[in-house]
Amino acid sequence: MEWCEYYKTLTENLNQGVYFLDKNKKIIYWNQSAERITGYKAEEIIGKSCSEGFLMHINEEGKNLCNDCNLCPVTIVINSGEVYDGEIYIKHKDGHRILTHTKVFPVRNDRKEIIGAIEIFYDDSERNELKLRIQELEKMALVDSLTKVANRRLIELNLNSRLNEFKRFGWQFGVMFIDIDHFKLVNDRYGHEIGDRVLKMVANTLVENSRSFDLVGRWGGEEFVVIVSNVNEGQLYAIAHKFKNLIALSTLKSNSDLINVTVSIGATLVRQKDSLKSMIKRADKLMYQSKLNGRNKVTTDFEIT
């Protein structure tokens, strides 16, 4: 298509991911930044439709946008001619979810008829800065070598620092203890290589969907800890619930199988007499309560109204 060739020269070197779709929602162009953000090469994508299940767009409520004409941004733009502007979670090739800011524009021919669409998306620049900081920390042996999140030592250092700030300035924070459900079954069925990929997928989902000033770390095995700054009870629960849902909606492909896992979460806010040991112990106990209640749940020690 002539319009496609024209726009390619304008978009190939942009930092934003850009792709073009024809009126049947088939992808006909995929730029280098789209490859970088999603992990998918152009040759894997061109000629396919989003509804074929690679990006698997969802909104904050976890609703699949690709299979519902009333929710699909491209369908809305092609049918209405209006520009779409919103936040969408896409699935990276490695399985984890990424929050992207997305705009979709209609493309018209000389007769003003809509003949396709252009979608532009980008991830959070703060998160890119966080990734650079993680690389620096890795050199200091404070990052887990497999998942590239904080290791236990860094979690303890950060938690002690937050406790000191709380006692001096009253700066409130919360701790989540997160455990992957039935992780042993994943290792037994698919092997430890796939198990490692699952650990990375969960870690990446937590990192990509946390704030730049919060800390995500691997406590050990299939257990993760997230330290969340400046939150109240409702906010801490909402963040934990978001993590739970996004992990459940993330998938890995192994041969013909799609592998997904759930997590059990315990979440607690700091108390006046807390120590590092008491906060971790309380969050861990709440996590086990989520296990006892059926897994894939969030348990707190406060009531949500």
C-alpha positions in Angstrom: 0.0 0.0 0.0 1.3 3.4 -0.9 0.3 5.0 2.3 2.1 2.3 4.3 5.4 2.9 2.4 5.1 6.7 3.0 4.6 6.4 6.7 7.4 3.8 7.1 10.0 6.5 6.4 8.5 8.6 9.2 8.2 6.0 11.9 11.1 3.5 11.6 13.4 5.5 13.9 10.9 6.6 16.5 11.3 5.5 20.1 7.6 4.5 20.2 6.3 1.2 18.9 4.3 1.7 15.7 2.4 -0.7 13.5 0.0 -0.4 10.6 -3.2 -2.4 10.0 -5.4 -2.7 7.0 -9.2 -2.5 7.2 -9.4 -6.2 8.1 -7.0 -5.6 11.0 -4.1 -7.5 9.5 -0.7 -6.1 10.5 1.2 -4.8 7.5 4.1 -3.0 9.2 5.9 -3.3 12.5 8.7 -0.9 13.4 12.0 -1.5 15.4 10.7 0.0 18.6 7.7 -2.3 18.5 10.2 -5.2 18.3 12.1 -3.8 21.3 9.1 -3.2 23.5 7.2 -6.5 22.8 10.1 -8.9 22.0 8.3 -9.9 18.7 10.3 -9.5 15.4 8.5 -8.1 12.4 8.6 -11.4 10.5 6.7 -13.0 13.4 3.9 -10.4 13.3 3.4 -9.1 9.8 0.4 -10.7 8.1 -1.3 -11.6 11.4 -4.1 -10.1 13.3 -4.0 -8.9 16.9 -6.9 -11.3 17.7 -4.6 -14.3 16.9 -3.3 -14.0 20.4 0.3 -12.7 20.5 -0.1 -9.3 22.1 -3.4 -10.2 23.9 -4.4 -6.6 24.8 -6.2 -6.3 28.1 -7.4 -3.3 30.1 -6.9 -2.6 33.8 -9.9 -4.8 34.7 -8.3 -7.7 32.9 -10.8 -7.7 30.0 -9.6 -9.1 26.7 -9.9 -6.2 24.2 -9.0 -8.2 21.1 -12.0 -10.5 21.0 -14.7 -7.9 21.7 -15.7 -5.5 19.0 -17.0 -3.0 21.6 -13.6 -2.9 23.3 -11.1 -3.4 20.5 -9.4 0.0 20.0 -8.7 -0.7 16.3 -12.3 -1.8 15.6 -13.6 1.3 17.4 -11.3 3.6 15.3 -12.1 2.0 12.0 -15.8 2.0 12.6 -16.1 5.5 14.1 -13.2 7.4 12.5 -12.3 8.8 16.0 -8.8 8.7 17.6 -8.3 6.2 20.5 -6.1 7.3 23.4 -5.7 5.1 26.5 -3.7 2.7 28.6 -3.4 -1.0 27.5 -1.6 -4.0 29.0 0.1 -6.0 26.2 1.8 -9.4 26.6 5.5 -9.5 25.9 6.9 -12.4 24.0 8.5 -13.7 27.2 5.0 -13.9 28.8 4.9 -10.9 31.2 2.5 -7.9 30.9 3.6 -4.4 30.1 1.6 -1.2 30.6 1.6 0.9 27.4 0.2 4.3 26.5 -1.5 3.7 23.2 -3.0 5.8 20.5 -4.8 4.6 17.4 -5.5 6.8 14.3 -7.6 6.1 11.3 -6.0 6.1 7.8 -8.1 7.5 4.9 -7.7 7.4 1.2 -8.2 10.4 -1.2 -12.0 9.9 -1.0 -11.8 10.1 2.8 -12.7 6.5 3.2 -11.1 4.6 6.1 -8.7 2.0 4.7 -6.8 1.1 7.8 -5.3 2.3 11.1 -2.0 3.2 12.7 -1.3 2.2 16.3 1.4 4.0 18.4 2.4 2.7 21.8 5.2 3.3 24.3 6.1 2.0 27.8 6.8 4.1 30.9 10.1 6.0 30.7 10.4 5.9 34.5 10.5 2.1 34.2 13.3 2.3 31.6 15.2 4.4 34.1 14.5 1.7 36.8 16.0 -0.9 34.5 19.2 1.1 34.2 19.4 1.3 38.0 18.9 -2.4 38.2 21.8 -3.0 35.9 24.0 -0.9 38.1 22.9 -2.8 41.2 23.6 -6.1 39.5 27.3 -5.1 39.5 27.1 -4.7 43.3 25.7 -8.2 43.9 22.4 -7.0 45.1 20.3 -8.4 42.3 19.0 -12.0 41.8 21.1 -13.5 39.0 18.1 -15.3 37.4 15.2 -12.9 37.6 17.2 -9.6 37.7 15.1 -8.3 40.6 16.5 -7.4 44.0 17.9 -10.3 46.0 17.2 -11.1 49.6 20.1 -8.9 50.8 18.8 -5.8 49.0 15.2 -6.5 50.2 16.5 -6.5 53.8 18.6 -3.3 53.3 15.6 -1.5 51.7 13.2 -2.7 54.3 15.4 -1.6 57.2 15.8 1.8 55.5 12.0 2.1 55.2 11.5 1.2 58.8 13.9 3.9 59.9 12.1 6.5 57.8 8.8 5.4 59.2 10.0 5.8 62.8 11.7 9.1 62.1 9.2 10.8 59.7 6.1 8.7 59.8 6.4 7.7 56.1 4.0 4.8 55.7 4.7 1.8 53.5 3.5 -1.8 52.9 5.0 -5.2 52.3 3.7 -8.0 50.1 4.8 -11.6 50.3 4.1 -13.4 47.0 4.3 -17.1 46.4 3.7 -18.9 43.0 1.0 -21.5 43.4 1.8 -25.2 42.6 5.3 -24.2 41.3 6.7 -27.7 42.0 4.1 -29.1 39.6 5.4 -26.8 36.9 9.0 -28.0 37.5 7.9 -31.6 37.6 5.8 -31.5 34.4 7.9 -29.1 32.2 11.4 -29.2 33.7 13.5 -26.6 35.5 14.3 -24.6 32.4 10.6 -23.8 32.0 10.4 -23.3 35.7 13.1 -20.6 35.5 11.2 -18.9 32.6 8.1 -18.9 34.8 10.1 -17.2 37.6 11.3 -14.6 35.1 7.8 -14.0 33.8 6.4 -13.4 37.3 9.3 -11.1 38.2 8.9 -9.1 35.0 5.2 -8.7 35.5 5.8 -7.3 39.0 8.6 -5.0 37.8 6.7 -3.7 34.7 3.6 -2.9 36.7 5.1 -1.4 39.9 6.1 2.2 40.5 9.7 3.3 40.0 10.1 4.0 43.7 8.8 0.6 44.9 11.1 -2.4 45.3 10.5 -5.9 43.8 12.7 -8.7 45.0 13.0 -12.4 45.0 13.1 -13.7 48.6 14.1 -17.2 47.6 12.7 -20.1 45.5 9.3 -19.1 44.1 8.8 -16.4 46.7 8.9 -12.7 46.0 8.6 -9.6 48.2 7.4 -6.2 47.1 8.0 -3.1 49.3 5.4 -0.4 48.4 5.9 3.2 49.5 3.5 5.9 50.5 0.3 3.8 50.5 -2.9 3.4 52.6 -4.8 0.2 53.1 -7.0 0.5 50.0 -4.1 1.4 47.8 -2.0 -1.5 49.0 -4.9 -3.9 48.4 -5.5 -2.5 44.9 -1.9 -2.9 43.9 -1.7 -6.5 45.2 -5.0 -7.3 43.5 -3.6 -5.9 40.2 -0.4 -8.0 40.5 -2.5 -11.1 41.1 -4.7 -10.6 38.1 -1.9 -9.6 35.7 0.2 -12.7 36.7 -2.8 -15.0 36.2 -3.3 -13.4 32.7 0.4 -13.9 31.7 1.4 -17.0 29.7 4.4 -18.8 28.3 4.5 -21.0 25.3 6.3 -24.4 25.5 5.8 -26.5 22.3 2.0 -26.7 22.0 1.3 -25.9 25.6 0.4 -22.4 27.0 1.7 -22.3 30.6 0.3 -19.9 33.1 0.5 -19.7 36.9 -1.3 -17.9 39.8 0.1 -16.4 43.0 -1.0 -16.2 46.6 -0.3 -12.8 48.2 -0.1 -11.6 51.8 -0.1 -7.8 52.2 0.4 -5.7 55.4 1.1 -2.1 56.4 3.9 -1.1 58.7 3.1 -0.8 62.4 4.8 1.3 65.1 6.7 -1.5 66.8 7.6 -3.4 63.6 11.0 -4.9 62.8 12.2 -6.4 59.6 11.5 -9.8 61.0 8.0 -9.0 62.3 6.9 -7.5 59.0 8.2 -10.3 56.8 6.7 -12.9 59.2 3.3 -11.2 59.2 3.2 -10.9 55.4 4.3 -14.5 55.0 1.6 -15.7 57.4 -1.1 -13.8 55.4 0.2 -15.3 52.2 -0.3 -18.8 53.7 -3.8 -17.8 54.6 -4.4 -17.1 50.8 -3.1 -20.6 50.1 -5.5 -22.1 52.7 -8.4 -20.1 51.2 -7.9 -21.7 47.7 -4.8 -19.9 46.2 -4.9 -17.1 43.6 -6.0 -14.7 46.4 -4.9 -11.6 48.3 -5.1 -11.7 52.1 -4.6 -8.6 54.3 -4.7 -7.9 58.0 -7.1 -5.0 57.5 -10.6 -4.7 56.2 -11.3 -3.3 52.7 -14.4 -1.0 52.6 
